């Protein structure tokens, strides 16, 4: 996908060190408290926003967009005060909603141009920019078609174009892969990764699909029932498990009883290690070794069983395990 028509905003070079910083933010709907004393700080880049229904994600996004004023607390976005400088933030933030939010009967290019005007751009500049963004998102051949006639994947890219048209520094994306088939989802994730990694944009990706977060984001905000349970770089939040390995092997080509040699190796592992869990892949297992273990023992056991070790990788917590650990639930397999 070409990116030559998608300029990097000059302002991204001078972006503040803290993209968003919130302090003791709370919000009530009547007597119901949707956000409870939320304090967090994230740096520029791609940030995942994770949480179950009712976690407070939508309320937080609306406050960041300036659509709602929090009951208490405050903070800054892009170095601007969240409460007192909302008008200055309007042209610096783009939003891609989960709802379709398209105007029936309107041509794609006109809808994206209108989004630019609503963000403060002059009409001629907004239309010119609409053509550029639609070309970048490979919608140039359907730009004059009514948006009603777009496929689901095209509609999602059209919403993304409307969020990008005014060249914002920060994108807020609410379930951007919703309704897409696997091929469309893959294409959208590639787009978002390119926007964040190549074009200097920061983005907050709100989704219930942890795989989308893992593909695109380097930071994460994990919410549950109005509170923030974890915030920061994913690698720093993960637990590194001492003594746990993913081990792979292959049978010797000179042996005729290859299956037997693999089973023999597994049996030896089970005698020596407290936890041995074969994975869905053939000739692979997750191992937890006892205290005082020397990894040379793996090779000795492999030789005795007639197999060759192809990989020994220290195991670390993945994003689903991190999420379920923080919210206090068991991961569903």
VEXKEFI-432753 format. One line per field, with one value per residue: residue in three letters; x, y, z of N, C-alpha, C in turn. Coordinates in steps of 0.02 Angstrom, whole numbers, plus 50000, padded with zeros to 5 digits. Last residue first. Layout:
vexro: (ALA_...)
n.u: (X_...)
n.v: (Y_...)
n.w: (Z_...)
ca.u: (X_...)
ca.v: (Y_...)
ca.w: (Z_...)
c.u: (X_...)
c.v: (Y_...)
c.w: (Z_...)
***
This chain:
vexro: (UNK_UNK_UNK_UNK_UNK_UNK_UNK_UNK_UNK_UNK_UNK_UNK_UNK_UNK_UNK_UNK_UNK_UNK_UNK_UNK_UNK_UNK_UNK_UNK_UNK_UNK_UNK_UNK_UNK_UNK_UNK_UNK_UNK_UNK_UNK_UNK_UNK_UNK_UNK_UNK_UNK_UNK_UNK_UNK_UNK_UNK_UNK_UNK_UNK_UNK_UNK_UNK_UNK_UNK_UNK_UNK_UNK_UNK_UNK_UNK_UNK_UNK_UNK_UNK_UNK_UNK_UNK_UNK_UNK_UNK_UNK_UNK_UNK_UNK_UNK_UNK_UNK_UNK_UNK_UNK_UNK_UNK_UNK_UNK_UNK_UNK_UNK_UNK_UNK_UNK_UNK_UNK_UNK_UNK_UNK_UNK_UNK_UNK_UNK_UNK_UNK_UNK_UNK_UNK_UNK_UNK_UNK_UNK_UNK_UNK_UNK_UNK_UNK_UNK_UNK_UNK_UNK_UNK_UNK_UNK_UNK_UNK_UNK_UNK_UNK_UNK_UNK_UNK_UNK_UNK_UNK_UNK_UNK_UNK_UNK_UNK_UNK_UNK_UNK_UNK_UNK_UNK_UNK_UNK_UNK_UNK_UNK_UNK_UNK_UNK_UNK_UNK_UNK_UNK_UNK_UNK_UNK_UNK_UNK_UNK_UNK_UNK_UNK_UNK_UNK_UNK_UNK_UNK_UNK_UNK_UNK_UNK_UNK_UNK_UNK_UNK_UNK_UNK_UNK_UNK_UNK_UNK_UNK_UNK_UNK_UNK_UNK_UNK_UNK_UNK_UNK_UNK_UNK_UNK_UNK_UNK_UNK_UNK_UNK_UNK_UNK_UNK_UNK_UNK_UNK_UNK_UNK_UNK_UNK_UNK_UNK_UNK_UNK_UNK_UNK_UNK_UNK_UNK_UNK_UNK_UNK_UNK_UNK_UNK_UNK_UNK_UNK_UNK_UNK_UNK_UNK_UNK_UNK_UNK_UNK_UNK_UNK_UNK_UNK_UNK_UNK_UNK_UNK_UNK_UNK_UNK_UNK_UNK_UNK_UNK_UNK_UNK_UNK_UNK_UNK_UNK_UNK_UNK_UNK_UNK_UNK_UNK_UNK_UNK_UNK_UNK_UNK_UNK_UNK_UNK_UNK_UNK_UNK_UNK_UNK_UNK_UNK_UNK_UNK_UNK_UNK_UNK_UNK_UNK_UNK_UNK_UNK_UNK_UNK_UNK_UNK_UNK_UNK_UNK_UNK_UNK_UNK_UNK_UNK_UNK_UNK_UNK_UNK_UNK_UNK_UNK_UNK_UNK_UNK_UNK_UNK_UNK_UNK_UNK_UNK_UNK_UNK_UNK_UNK_UNK_UNK_UNK_UNK_UNK_UNK_UNK_UNK_UNK_UNK_UNK_UNK_UNK_UNK)
n.u: (49512_49503_49589_49502_49525_49582_49632_49765_49753_49696_49805_49907_49849_49841_49983_50090_50236_50363_50488_50637_50652_50740_50736_50771_50852_50824_50812_50841_50848_50977_50968_50877_50946_51050_50977_50926_51040_51078_51007_50988_50895_50867_50696_50626_50535_50403_50370_50269_50321_50317_50279_50145_50047_49976_50090_50110_50177_50240_50305_50417_50529_50564_50461_50432_50546_50523_50408_50459_50549_50458_50391_50497_50522_50401_50403_50512_50581_50692_50819_50882_50831_50771_50636_50645_50573_50557_50489_50474_50492_50520_50605_50509_50419_50388_50238_50212_50241_50340_50276_50182_50198_50044_49936_49801_49679_49576_49396_49273_49280_49440_49568_49729_49817_49978_50095_50110_49996_49966_49953_49893_49768_49716_49708_49605_49466_49396_49469_49537_49684_49748_49898_50002_50100_50211_50212_50253_50178_50043_50015_50050_49950_49837_49859_49858_49726_49658_49699_49643_49508_49493_49517_49415_49290_49227_49156_49282_49404_49395_49341_49378_49517_49585_49742_49833_49858_49768_49727_49599_49574_49560_49426_49392_49465_49393_49275_49327_49360_49229_49178_49255_49207_49072_49059_48951_48832_48826_48911_48913_49070_49184_49281_49325_49458_49516_49542_49666_49712_49766_49647_49591_49686_49670_49535_49539_49619_49528_49426_49494_49525_49395_49347_49466_49443_49378_49312_49217_49299_49325_49198_49179_49270_49206_49090_49142_49194_49075_48917_48767_48667_48680_48827_48887_48898_48914_49005_49137_49226_49373_49437_49581_49644_49667_49558_49524_49605_49558_49442_49492_49561_49511_49518_49645_49772_49896_49989_49911_49808_49795_49672_49558_49420_49245_49161_49218_49120_49121_49188_49324_49388_49405_49272_49252_49344_49285_49165_49215_49277_49217_49172_49061_49134_49311_49456_49591_49673_49841_49929_50069_50133_50186_50142_50028_49967_49828_49694_49529_49418_49319_49182_49046_48936_48769_48684_48716_48858_49016_49191_49359_49532_49663_49734_49821_49902_49961_50095_50235_50319_50237_50307_50381_50348_50216_50206_50212_50147_50192_50073_50037_50072_50153_50120_50034_50042)
n.v: (48963_49105_49140_49192_49356_49480_49576_49531_49407_49442_49514_49417_49324_49403_49433_49311_49292_49186_49060_49043_48913_48812_48709_48583_48438_48279_48114_48002_48002_48045_48174_48233_48231_48321_48436_48463_48485_48612_48692_48641_48687_48738_48686_48612_48692_48674_48687_48652_48577_48492_48397_48487_48606_48626_48564_48476_48521_48480_48515_48462_48348_48213_48143_48220_48195_48061_48073_48146_48050_47951_48018_48028_47893_47851_47918_47854_47727_47741_47865_47961_48082_48106_48221_48379_48502_48640_48720_48856_48863_48933_48993_49132_49225_49391_49475_49633_49766_49784_49755_49859_50007_50052_50003_49924_49958_50089_50072_50034_49894_49899_49918_49946_50010_49987_49997_49955_49882_49788_49656_49665_49716_49607_49511_49554_49635_49739_49904_50054_50125_50277_50337_50455_50456_50440_50352_50223_50176_50214_50176_50040_49991_50020_49934_49808_49808_49804_49678_49592_49618_49568_49431_49398_49531_49650_49689_49795_49855_49965_50003_50164_50263_50416_50485_50634_50731_50736_50781_50783_50648_50541_50513_50485_50366_50283_50276_50208_50086_50043_50037_49934_49825_49823_49917_50054_50115_50223_50316_50325_50362_50430_50340_50223_50236_50269_50193_50173_50262_50360_50409_50469_50570_50650_50688_50764_50872_50937_50963_51050_51159_51205_51235_51242_51145_51107_50990_51006_50989_50851_50800_50840_50754_50633_50655_50673_50547_50465_50550_50515_50424_50437_50463_50356_50284_50153_50143_50165_50307_50382_50544_50646_50798_50927_51010_51015_51075_51200_51174_51135_51190_51155_51013_50968_51070_50997_50897_50795_50823_50817_50833_50794_50787_50750_50724_50780_50818_50755_50776_50772_50655_50613_50582_50475_50381_50356_50296_50180_50114_50060_49930_49893_49753_49746_49818_49916_50003_50023_50144_50195_50358_50448_50375_50400_50388_50406_50384_50388_50377_50288_50306_50286_50268_50315_50416_50503_50448_50520_50502_50558_50562_50582_50638_50593_50626_50578_50590_50662_50738_50817_50828_50875_50792_50817_50930_50888_50730_50652_50628_50521_50483_50373_50247_50106_49941)
n.w: (51372_51467_51616_51761_51832_51872_51794_51784_51721_51600_51543_51538_51453_51333_51313_51398_51495_51423_51422_51331_51215_51119_50975_50934_50988_50924_50999_51077_51213_51240_51185_51274_51393_51360_51337_51464_51539_51512_51598_51762_51908_52031_52036_51884_51747_51643_51470_51334_51178_51021_50922_50847_50935_51047_51175_51329_51475_51624_51781_51848_51764_51751_51695_51583_51504_51474_51394_51287_51235_51196_51096_51003_50978_50919_50799_50737_50710_50629_50623_50551_50585_50751_50776_50858_50970_51083_51225_51322_51501_51659_51753_51788_51679_51682_51657_51577_51582_51488_51368_51362_51455_51540_51666_51750_51798_51821_51839_51789_51774_51714_51589_51537_51409_51336_51198_51070_50951_50849_50894_51019_50982_50913_51014_51093_51061_51107_51095_51050_51027_51001_50925_50842_50693_50612_50507_50541_50650_50633_50503_50507_50594_50519_50407_50468_50513_50390_50341_50437_50414_50286_50311_50405_50393_50513_50625_50687_50688_50776_50911_50896_50908_50897_50857_50856_50764_50606_50472_50432_50396_50482_50497_50366_50351_50436_50364_50254_50310_50337_50208_50153_50229_50186_50030_49983_49961_50043_49986_49810_49731_49718_49761_49712_49683_49807_49914_49974_50064_49980_49925_50037_50058_49942_49947_50067_50032_49951_50043_50132_50050_50026_50159_50296_50446_50564_50568_50473_50360_50369_50350_50217_50154_50178_50101_49973_49947_49949_49939_50027_50056_50233_50315_50447_50569_50627_50783_50826_50755_50756_50768_50801_50861_50830_50825_50963_51055_51073_51145_51271_51378_51502_51511_51475_51415_51310_51280_51233_51368_51547_51680_51816_51936_51910_51803_51641_51503_51337_51222_51218_51197_51327_51355_51269_51321_51448_51407_51346_51458_51568_51574_51507_51432_51478_51398_51338_51223_51169_51079_50993_51037_51184_51346_51480_51641_51755_51862_51907_51999_51907_51798_51827_51952_51962_51990_51846_51803_51846_51847_51882_51889_51943_51800_51651_51506_51349_51304_51364_51283_51140_50976_50871_50768_50741_50665_50535_50493_50344_50211_50100_49976_49992_50025_49953_50000)
ca.u: (49551_49463_49588_49539_49485_49566_49561_49751_49784_49656_49739_49916_49863_49780_49934_50063_50164_50340_50417_50606_50636_50724_50725_50775_50818_50868_50785_50847_50783_50957_51014_50860_50885_51066_51013_50880_51003_51116_50978_51038_50899_50934_50749_50635_50590_50424_50404_50286_50290_50327_50348_50180_50096_49939_50050_50115_50113_50255_50252_50352_50502_50614_50493_50382_50532_50581_50405_50407_50575_50509_50355_50465_50575_50422_50351_50515_50527_50629_50778_50908_50810_50828_50665_50630_50621_50538_50542_50442_50519_50471_50604_50572_50414_50434_50280_50212_50187_50357_50333_50160_50222_50115_49949_49869_49716_49633_49463_49287_49231_49389_49517_49682_49779_49910_50073_50166_50012_49975_49979_49960_49813_49725_49754_49672_49507_49394_49442_49491_49644_49720_49830_49986_50036_50217_50188_50286_50251_50077_50001_50088_50021_49846_49852_49919_49780_49649_49716_49716_49538_49482_49560_49486_49311_49270_49119_49216_49398_49403_49328_49333_49485_49548_49682_49809_49915_49774_49796_49626_49575_49627_49464_49361_49483_49462_49274_49299_49414_49277_49148_49261_49277_49088_49060_49017_48849_48779_48939_48877_49013_49123_49272_49254_49414_49512_49471_49646_49675_49810_49696_49556_49678_49735_49559_49497_49646_49592_49413_49465_49579_49437_49315_49429_49479_49406_49372_49194_49270_49380_49232_49138_49281_49271_49084_49106_49240_49130_48975_48826_48663_48653_48767_48891_48907_48927_48943_49116_49178_49340_49397_49534_49622_49726_49592_49477_49617_49623_49436_49459_49585_49513_49456_49586_49728_49842_50012_49955_49816_49818_49730_49578_49486_49301_49133_49218_49162_49095_49115_49293_49365_49465_49305_49211_49353_49351_49163_49179_49315_49228_49237_49051_49079_49247_49410_49559_49627_49780_49907_50006_50138_50165_50185_50052_50012_49871_49756_49575_49485_49333_49254_49076_49004_48816_48717_48670_48794_48953_49131_49299_49474_49604_49743_49759_49914_49902_50039_50176_50341_50258_50254_50385_50418_50232_50197_50271_50134_50201_50129_50015_50025_50185_50113_50076_50000)
ca.v: (48933_49055_49145_49140_49302_49429_49584_49596_49411_49403_49545_49480_49305_49376_49485_49345_49303_49245_49078_49061_48984_48818_48775_48636_48499_48338_48172_47998_47983_47979_48125_48227_48192_48252_48406_48455_48423_48558_48678_48663_48654_48712_48730_48618_48651_48709_48652_48702_48574_48554_48402_48424_48591_48601_48615_48477_48529_48468_48531_48462_48416_48260_48115_48216_48263_48079_48034_48175_48114_47936_47998_48088_47934_47823_47935_47925_47735_47721_47819_47893_48054_48093_48155_48339_48451_48607_48678_48823_48863_48907_48921_49100_49166_49342_49438_49560_49741_49798_49715_49790_49967_50058_50054_49921_49906_50068_50085_50105_49925_49853_49945_49893_50032_49964_50014_49943_49927_49859_49669_49636_49755_49670_49500_49563_49585_49681_49843_50024_50073_50236_50313_50417_50466_50482_50420_50259_50165_50227_50245_50086_49984_50053_50006_49831_49808_49861_49739_49594_49634_49639_49468_49393_49462_49633_49668_49766_49794_49977_49940_50122_50212_50374_50451_50578_50700_50742_50768_50847_50700_50563_50528_50543_50425_50299_50307_50275_50129_50051_50084_50002_49845_49834_49856_50028_50058_50169_50274_50338_50317_50465_50403_50226_50215_50320_50204_50133_50205_50322_50376_50413_50517_50621_50649_50704_50824_50914_50919_50988_51118_51184_51184_51275_51157_51174_50994_51006_51055_50900_50788_50870_50826_50644_50642_50729_50604_50456_50519_50558_50461_50403_50499_50381_50357_50167_50149_50097_50275_50332_50491_50614_50731_50886_50995_50989_51004_51194_51200_51085_51201_51226_51049_50929_51053_51045_50957_50830_50783_50848_50805_50829_50770_50777_50749_50734_50848_50754_50771_50836_50691_50631_50637_50535_50408_50386_50359_50230_50134_50132_49945_49924_49800_49716_49811_49851_50015_49983_50121_50158_50293_50447_50412_50361_50426_50368_50420_50365_50401_50293_50310_50252_50294_50264_50385_50499_50454_50489_50525_50520_50574_50573_50639_50604_50620_50589_50599_50626_50672_50815_50804_50912_50794_50755_50937_50919_50797_50651_50663_50529_50538_50435_50297_50165_50000)
ca.w: (51316_51434_51544_51727_51805_51921_51812_51815_51787_51647_51553_51575_51522_51365_51330_51340_51495_51460_51413_51395_51222_51191_51005_50884_51009_50921_50964_51004_51183_51264_51156_51202_51388_51379_51281_51408_51550_51478_51533_51713_51842_52019_52059_51957_51774_51704_51524_51384_51244_51058_50945_50857_50883_50989_51142_51256_51440_51554_51734_51881_51772_51778_51755_51637_51530_51514_51456_51329_51260_51247_51156_51031_51008_50983_50848_50754_50759_50597_50661_50543_50521_50707_50780_50799_50952_51020_51198_51266_51433_51612_51749_51800_51723_51653_51703_51576_51624_51558_51389_51371_51399_51524_51614_51724_51834_51780_51866_51800_51818_51738_51633_51554_51467_51348_51265_51115_51006_50833_50827_51014_51024_50878_50959_51119_51028_51150_51066_51099_50996_51055_50922_50902_50727_50671_50495_50486_50648_50696_50524_50465_50612_50583_50399_50433_50562_50435_50303_50427_50479_50298_50264_50422_50386_50456_50566_50698_50647_50703_50876_50935_50865_50943_50832_50896_50797_50679_50491_50457_50345_50464_50557_50398_50311_50453_50431_50245_50286_50392_50256_50126_50233_50257_50069_50002_49918_50056_50039_49873_49742_49696_49798_49733_49628_49754_49900_49916_50091_50024_49882_50004_50108_49959_49891_50062_50079_49923_49986_50157_50079_49970_50117_50241_50384_50559_50609_50542_50375_50373_50413_50270_50152_50209_50173_50005_49950_49995_49908_50017_49994_50174_50294_50378_50568_50556_50744_50810_50800_50715_50800_50754_50877_50841_50762_50913_51041_51040_51077_51228_51310_51484_51525_51454_51470_51319_51314_51186_51306_51485_51647_51755_51908_51948_51866_51698_51555_51405_51216_51237_51138_51289_51392_51261_51253_51443_51445_51306_51399_51568_51606_51573_51431_51462_51454_51346_51278_51170_51145_50986_51006_51114_51300_51424_51598_51710_51852_51855_52019_51978_51807_51769_51940_51939_52047_51903_51768_51867_51812_51899_51847_51986_51872_51687_51578_51392_51258_51386_51305_51210_51020_50933_50789_50777_50737_50565_50519_50416_50242_50169_49981_49970_50078_49946_50000)
c.u: (49503_49501_49547_49534_49530_49520_49538_49678_49765_49687_49700_49849_49873_49792_49870_50009_50142_50265_50401_50535_50607_50714_50711_50765_50826_50827_50837_50814_50786_50893_50994_50904_50866_51005_51032_50915_50953_51080_51017_51012_50954_50944_50817_50692_50596_50475_50415_50312_50311_50291_50363_50252_50131_49985_50012_50069_50125_50188_50277_50294_50432_50584_50536_50412_50484_50572_50463_50403_50524_50537_50402_50427_50546_50475_50371_50464_50524_50570_50715_50866_50832_50805_50724_50666_50600_50593_50516_50497_50470_50497_50551_50563_50482_50438_50325_50258_50186_50303_50351_50217_50207_50133_50024_49878_49789_49675_49516_49355_49251_49345_49468_49633_49727_49882_50000_50149_50074_50010_50001_49993_49885_49774_49767_49725_49581_49437_49439_49458_49602_49670_49812_49914_50034_50151_50183_50269_50286_50153_50039_50077_50064_49919_49867_49917_49846_49706_49710_49737_49613_49513_49554_49532_49386_49284_49161_49182_49330_49398_49335_49313_49444_49505_49651_49744_49896_49837_49807_49696_49607_49630_49533_49397_49454_49485_49345_49295_49390_49335_49196_49234_49289_49161_49078_49008_48917_48800_48892_48901_48978_49060_49208_49238_49340_49464_49462_49570_49645_49777_49743_49602_49642_49727_49625_49520_49605_49622_49478_49452_49554_49495_49361_49404_49436_49444_49408_49253_49249_49355_49290_49170_49241_49288_49151_49101_49206_49174_49033_48883_48723_48648_48740_48824_48917_48938_48959_49053_49163_49291_49364_49499_49573_49709_49651_49512_49576_49637_49501_49454_49554_49533_49456_49521_49663_49798_49960_49978_49858_49819_49748_49638_49501_49366_49187_49188_49161_49145_49081_49218_49336_49446_49367_49242_49314_49363_49230_49175_49280_49265_49251_49116_49067_49194_49345_49512_49583_49739_49843_49989_50070_50176_50157_50093_50037_49915_49801_49635_49539_49406_49269_49152_49037_48883_48768_48707_48740_48900_49071_49240_49416_49539_49675_49770_49850_49924_49976_50119_50283_50276_50280_50332_50424_50303_50215_50267_50197_50190_50131_50071_50001_50138_50140_50065_50044)
c.v: (48909_49028_49088_49150_49251_49375_49528_49603_49476_49402_49507_49511_49366_49356_49457_49394_49338_49253_49140_49087_48997_48893_48767_48705_48553_48399_48228_48055_47979_47955_48054_48174_48181_48207_48334_48417_48410_48491_48626_48644_48684_48679_48697_48666_48661_48665_48699_48666_48634_48547_48470_48437_48525_48583_48584_48530_48530_48470_48520_48476_48414_48328_48167_48187_48260_48149_48052_48139_48147_48000_47981_48073_47997_47866_47910_47945_47807_47729_47802_47842_47981_48059_48148_48272_48417_48556_48641_48785_48833_48916_48891_49024_49132_49283_49391_49531_49665_49771_49724_49746_49893_50016_50057_49971_49901_50019_50061_50121_49996_49890_49890_49918_49978_49997_49991_49958_49905_49898_49741_49652_49730_49715_49564_49552_49595_49624_49789_49963_50039_50189_50274_50394_50426_50496_50463_50333_50208_50224_50262_50158_50032_50049_50043_49907_49829_49864_49801_49658_49639_49661_49543_49432_49458_49558_49647_49749_49761_49915_49947_50061_50165_50327_50410_50551_50637_50710_50774_50839_50765_50627_50557_50563_50488_50361_50326_50312_50200_50096_50095_50053_49915_49858_49873_49961_50028_50105_50217_50290_50335_50421_50439_50291_50219_50300_50255_50134_50161_50258_50333_50375_50456_50561_50615_50659_50758_50860_50893_50939_51051_51139_51159_51222_51197_51190_51061_51008_51059_50969_50836_50859_50862_50719_50655_50718_50664_50517_50516_50519_50505_50450_50467_50413_50386_50241_50170_50097_50203_50293_50447_50557_50707_50813_50949_50969_50978_51121_51194_51109_51152_51239_51119_50969_51023_51022_51011_50897_50824_50798_50844_50795_50808_50754_50780_50766_50801_50787_50771_50835_50759_50670_50660_50594_50472_50416_50394_50297_50189_50158_50020_49941_49827_49771_49780_49852_49953_49999_50081_50127_50261_50377_50408_50406_50380_50416_50376_50411_50377_50312_50324_50252_50253_50296_50332_50472_50446_50499_50484_50547_50529_50590_50636_50597_50639_50580_50617_50641_50631_50744_50802_50890_50827_50754_50875_50923_50825_50721_50655_50562_50550_50494_50365_50212_50062)
c.w: (51262_51374_51515_51652_51772_51896_51858_51835_51822_51717_51606_51593_51565_51438_51360_51361_51432_51452_51454_51384_51291_51203_51080_50914_50956_50942_50966_50967_51107_51230_51176_51169_51315_51371_51296_51351_51494_51486_51492_51644_51799_51953_52048_51974_51849_51739_51583_51445_51285_51125_50978_50877_50899_50931_51083_51227_51365_51518_51663_51834_51804_51796_51790_51702_51589_51544_51502_51397_51306_51277_51213_51095_51038_51017_50917_50807_50784_50643_50622_50580_50513_50643_50732_50806_50886_51002_51136_51230_51384_51541_51703_51793_51728_51702_51664_51630_51628_51606_51462_51396_51412_51464_51603_51668_51811_51821_51816_51827_51839_51788_51654_51607_51479_51411_51273_51187_51046_50888_50818_50946_51016_50916_50920_51064_51048_51121_51119_51066_51049_51022_50984_50896_50792_50707_50557_50482_50596_50689_50587_50487_50572_50606_50464_50424_50531_50486_50348_50392_50473_50364_50275_50376_50399_50454_50507_50631_50655_50660_50800_50894_50909_50902_50888_50865_50835_50706_50567_50486_50369_50424_50542_50462_50342_50414_50453_50312_50274_50371_50315_50175_50207_50264_50142_50038_49933_50019_50059_49926_49808_49703_49780_49768_49646_49698_49843_49905_50037_50050_49923_49957_50077_50006_49907_50005_50077_49968_49956_50100_50103_49995_50061_50192_50335_50496_50603_50591_50448_50391_50423_50338_50206_50208_50208_50081_49984_50003_49958_49986_49980_50114_50231_50359_50497_50542_50673_50768_50779_50759_50748_50788_50823_50856_50769_50849_50983_51021_51039_51156_51260_51412_51496_51461_51446_51377_51326_51215_51259_51429_51585_51724_51845_51917_51909_51760_51615_51451_51284_51231_51154_51226_51354_51298_51244_51375_51441_51341_51360_51507_51611_51608_51502_51456_51432_51406_51283_51231_51138_51054_51000_51085_51229_51378_51543_51670_51807_51850_51971_51989_51879_51771_51885_51923_52027_51963_51821_51813_51834_51860_51868_51948_51907_51762_51615_51464_51297_51339_51330_51231_51092_50983_50857_50802_50776_50640_50552_50443_50317_50208_50052_49974_50057_50004_50000)
***
